[in-house]
Amino acid sequence: MREEDAGEERPDPVPVATAVQPQALAPTVATRKGETPQNRSLMREMAERFGMDPGPFQATIMHTVMPKNSGIESVAALLMVAREYNLNPFLREVMAFESKGGIRPMVPIDGWTRIVNSQAAYDGCELIEVFEGDRFVAVECKMYRKDRSHPVQIREYLDECLRDTDPWKKWPKRMLRHKAFIQAARLAFSLSGIEDPDEAERTASVIQPRQARQVETGRIDLEAARAGVAVDPPGGRTLTINPTETKEAETDGQTK
């Protein structure tokens, strides 16, 4: 030590910082009700497929595909179907159907044809119109797979499927061809978790015994979508159903 430094005052030593336990950081992005990391990952994955950022992609889905006031859970359900079957919601290959039980994904005929044609084992199909005399009665679909010796063969009957709607009245053969194709595809390739517009609408109109209720058709014109006709339908309509009361025999194990 130098002599001139002997009497010199030295500053107090700088205290050494002590380790501090890290605290949980507040989320940097506001989350919506029901949103989970899995939902956000799904949103990001689908957004990247379309070359978009997750935020604008979600906003576009909400404003162009989903019914009004849809929750994030419904968006996630639609996108999971789109991801599973490689469908494009903007091309209406998968759509959101609004019913009393909630919003469910549905797949119109364009989506079903995409799914079937993307199957490596698909080897074509035959659609055969069936007549009894001059009367059109059914459509039969034979769907072939490269890995099977026999086709899946499905026949749909007009009297079972016909509905009192404009598409069925105007294009009964076309509508029945779609029905037969979809049912054959479901069996040939074990396609589950999706339904076509006809099934979605019929399911929504199922009534409970002894109970009158209202069936809302929703904001989407399902019949037009099924027929491949793009229209802007008016507001939803309401149908009131009054089932007939029936009497059931009561049995209590006692002899009367």
Helices and strands as residue ranges (DSSP letters): G 3-5, H 37-49, H 54-64, H 72-85, G 89-91, E 95-99, E 102-106, H 109-117, E 122-132, E 135-145, E 152-157, H 158-161, H 166-170, H 172-189, H 197-204, E 213-216, H 222-227, E 238-241
